[in-house]
């Protein structure tokens, strides 16, 4: 049984505002790919828009440019080894979905491959075309049109990281195969 629930678009930016490693999915209808990315962030609230750095020479970027859409899936501590593996091989060489036994579903809004297990959230995004910069920069922009998250760890528009759900905490890449897990939440008090 899935624990995923829709996320209101006005809360979609909260899925990545804390800087987690993300998995970017793409398809052109024939080919598909998934890659890990460490640099992503929200850039607008309404409509929700994100920026993500994807090398111009990757299969993911090629498929995104061809289709105009992509998915952003957010892995958790339980999927650390998979996220690392996906960031260290090329979709031009292997079908990563087949190689690693990744089960995906086509998103209802845009048809992009989406992964629930072993991820804790996803977003379907329309590529915002920037013709003057597509060949010059690795940064891509997308408009989030649909989002969902695992209610055991993201509920009522907020992440709920605590000791009871550490396997579901998002991961953050530090380089050289080192990651940190989002830890328990500490709440600020008014001064």
N, C-alpha and C positions, 0 to 999 in steps of 0.2 A: 504494500500500500504506500502510495506516495505521500510525503509530508509537505509537498510544495503547495503554496497558495499564491494567488496573484498578488503582485505588489502594485499599489497605486503609483501612477507615473510621477506624481509629485514627490514620491519617496524613492524613486529609482536611483537618483544620484547617491543616496546613502549606501547603496550596495557596493560602491567602489570608492567612496570618499576617504576611506581609511587606508587606501593604497595596497590592496591585496594583489597577489599574483593572479592573473586571469588566464583562461584558455579561450582563444579566439577560434571560432568555427566559421567555415565558409564552404560554399558550393556554387558551381555554375550550372547545376542540373545534371551534369554527367560526372564530374570529379568533385571530391570533397577533401577538406583538410581540417586539421586542428593543430594549433600551436600554443605554446606558453608565451605570455608577455608579462613583463614586470612593470612596465610604465603605462599606466592608464589613470584617468581622472575625470571627474565631472567638470564640465565647463559652463553649463547653463542649466537653469532649473525648469523653465517653461518655454518651449517644450524641453524635456530633458535631453541634454546633449553631452557626449563624452568625447575625450581625445584618447587615442591609443597609439603607441609607437609600434609600427610594423614595417620591417625592412622592405624597401621597394622591390627587392629581388626574390621575395619568397613566393611560394605557391599560394599562401593565404592572401597576400596582397593581389596577386593575379586574379584569383577567384572573386575577391571582393570587388575589384574594379570591373570585372565582367558582369557580375550579377547586380551590383549596387546594394548588397545587403551582407550582414554578417551577424554572428552570435557572439556573446560574451558570457562564458560560463565561469563560475567562481569555485575553484577547488577548495578542499578543506584538508586538515591535517591527515585525515584517513587516506587521502589521495596524493600525498606528498611525492612518493616515488613515481607515480604516473605523471604528475605535473612536471617533474624534473626530466623524465624520459622524453616527454613531448617537446620539451625545449631543447633537446639535444640530438634531434634527428630531423631530416628533411622530408617533407611530404612529396617532394619531387622524386624521391628515391623509393619510398614505401608508402602504402596506404596505412596511416597510423591507426585509423579506426580498426582495421582488420588485425594489424600487428599486435595491438594491445587489448583487443576484445572489447572495445568501447561501444556501448549501446547508446544510440541517440534516437531522438524522435524529431520529426520535422515540426518546426514552430508553426503554430496556428496563424500567426500574422504574416510571416515572410517566408516560411518554409526552410529556414536555416536549421542546420543540425543543432539540437540542444541536448545537454546531458544533465540528468538529475543525479543519479548515483554515479560516481562519488563526488558530486558537486553540491553546493548549498544554495546557489542562486544562478539565475541566467537572465539575459536581456536579449531581445531581438532588436537589431539596429538597422536603420537605413543609412547607407554611406552618404555623407554630405560631400558632394563633388567639389573639388577645389582645382579647377583646370590649370590655374597659374602655378600651382605648387605640387601637383601629383607626381611629377617626375623629379622634383627637386628635394622633397622632404619625406622623411619616414613617418611623420605624424599624420594620422588619419582622424577624421571627425565623423561621428555618427549620431543620429537622432534615435533615441530609445522609443520604440513604439509599443513594446510589451515587455513585462518583467514578472518574474516569480521567484520565490525563495522558500527554503525549508523553514516552516513555522517553528520548529524546535530551536532554531537559532536566530531567526529574523522574524519579529512579530510586531505588529502595530507600528510599522515604519522604522523600527530600530533593531540593531544587532543585540543579541542577548548572550554574551559570552560569559560562561561561569564554569565552575569545576564539574558540573554534571554533564557538560556537552563538549569536552575538550577535543574529541575526535572530529567535531564539526566546526571548529574554529578555522577561520581563514588563515592562509599562509602568506608570508611576505619574503620575497627572495632577497638575500644579502650578497649574492655572488658566490661563485666557486662551489655550487651545490649546497650552500648553507641557507637555511630558512629560519624564520621565527614564526611562532604561532601567535595569533591574537590572544591575549590573555584575558582574565576576568576584568570586567568593567569596574572602574572606580568612578564615583560620582562626585562632581564638584559641589561645594556648598557656597551659597551666597556670602560675600564678604560684608 
